[in-house]
């Protein structure tokens, strides 16, 4: 299983640094926290994105926690 850091998530999804940071605070996206570092399992992210894309969801990011 491959885990993505903020930098890797930013590169994979072509996000700004702020958008990538905000992604880690989405309530329904499982994040692993090791010390201060947060990681997202790539398979989990892909499934999460497919679920929301299939539903036609708009993903709203909360920048107040970044």
Secondary structure, 3 states (H helix, E strand, C coil): CCEECHHHHHHHHCCCHHHHHHHCCCCCCCCEEECCEEEEEHHHHHHHHHHHHHHCCCCCCCHHHC
